[in-house]
Amino acid sequence: MTTLAIQMTGIDKRFAAVQANRGASLEVAKGEIHALMGENGAGKSTLVKILAGLQPPDAGQFFVDGREVTGWTTPQALTAGVAMVHQHFMLVPTLTVAENVVLGREPTHGLRLDRQAAVQAVRDLCQSSGLQVDPNRLVADLSVGEAQRVEILKVLYRGAQVLLLDEPTAVLSPPEVAELWGVLRRLQQGGATIVLISHKLDEVMAISQRVTVMRQGQTVQVLDTAQTTAAELARAMVGRDVDLDVQRPENQAGKPLLRVTQLQVQGSRGQPALLGLDLTIHAGEILGIAGVEGNGQSELLDALAGLRPYQGSIKLADQELATLSLSQRTQAGLAHVPEDRHQRALILDYSVADNLILGKLAEFSRRGVLDQRAIAAHAAELIAEYDIRPTDPQVPVRGLSGGNQQKVVLARELSRSFKVLLAAQPTRGVDVGAIEFIHARLRQARAQGKGVLLVSSELREILTLSDRIAVLYRGRIVAMLPRAQASESVLGAYMTGAAQAVTHG
């Protein structure tokens, strides 16, 4: 008889007008890696947060290792060995990596923090887990991927036996994902139970034993991974067949839209991040940037968007951008989907409607007064077009799921009048149906003669969408290949420095 580590039944949870969970259930066997899937806003994160003690349920009950713990608190959950790794980081930016990892369970020397012991503990954990990050670095100086590693290290440091992971690979590169799977399998072999929220079908197929699918707050299906397929999982999630392998018609690239010449950029700690980079994006082209995170992608996007100083030249339709502000760059025809939507793209306490007009207030003003009717109509149109949930335009963006927050950013940027779109991780944290839609929109921009710079940690996404692919390695473009000459193995060799620099096309 299977021993259950987790049993949740009849879980209801409402936030104002939004019913997040409707009689939801979840059963996870002890020592199992169990995937929890569903569309954005299906109620997955809410269900797991209830289990982690972050939110009380309105109705229902749940058990851990056979003991009823309905409505317990986060400290009680941690004491029982249940811990959650959050999709959006819960770190203190002014503290070091080591200080964040041991926070609340600090090794002491007398009455003081034993910093040497904390650093050594984190070094040992990095070594054993494969999640490499410098214990002495400030969290404020970390890349998004490095910050995610710290979140995972925090949970591992606390020795949790039930791990709840909310999109843990959203900001990891393929090699980092492989390392994480090794970590999870080792933990499973040691008796740990793992619940993994993921939108990535290939990941779920690779790592889980069973899958629970949710839709509109309800549990609709439980499947044995070995007895199903990625296509069947996608159909269970969105209620229809999904095709992410759309054939791209061959294009004839037009005139250059964005020219970058001898671009030099420093990283957050003053180290060289880009070393004289040259690239050109043409009209009617998607240029993909592949690379292990931390090789200059973030600095490239920041420089192009006007968020970071640089040396060299950036020209948009022959207009030099060096002296232009962010708003002037937008007016010149630059749209930007940042990799960190919370820090760079959204005002979390503003409504969905207000976030959808950021950067284009002039279009919705009459004699200096905002036209609320026009703003509401604009929001209603984009909410319907991008399937943003919930559909109430006055809901604060903070209350949306991560995937729906991403849809707000994409809806705003893709609805601008732009020449070139900077798209950083455009499908991070969104469900398979939304990925299909976003890919179609990027192809549509290409067909309309716009240029798209696509930065993604998903090699499949790069290969599916791009006309040309550049590989960034240690601040330089080490390969520029037409799509026909690229594959995951070819790109992987350049991404890790195993292959020598080459340029074609």
Protein Blocks (a to p, Z undefined) as FASTA:
>chain_A
ZZdfbdcehiacdehjbcfbghiacdddehiacdddddehilmmmmmmmmnopaccfbdc
ddeehiacehiafklmmmnopacddfbdcbdfkbcfklmmmgopaccehjaccfklmmmm
mmmmmmmnopacdfkbcfklpcfklmmmmmmmmmmmnopabdcdehkllmccfklmmmmm
mmmmmmmmnopacddddfbfklmmmmmmbdcddeehiafbdcdfklmcfklmmmmmnopa
cdfkbccddddddddfbdcehiacddfkopafbghiacdddehiacddeddehihpmmmm
mmmnopaccedjddeehiafklpcfklmmmnopacddfblmlmmpcfkbcfklmmmgoil
mmmcgehiacfklmmmmmmmmmmmnopacfbfkbcfklpcfklmmmmmmmmmmmpccfbd
cdehklgoiafklmmmmmmmmmmmmmnopacddddfblklmmmmpmbdcddeehiafbdc
dfklgcfklmmmmmnopaccddeZZ
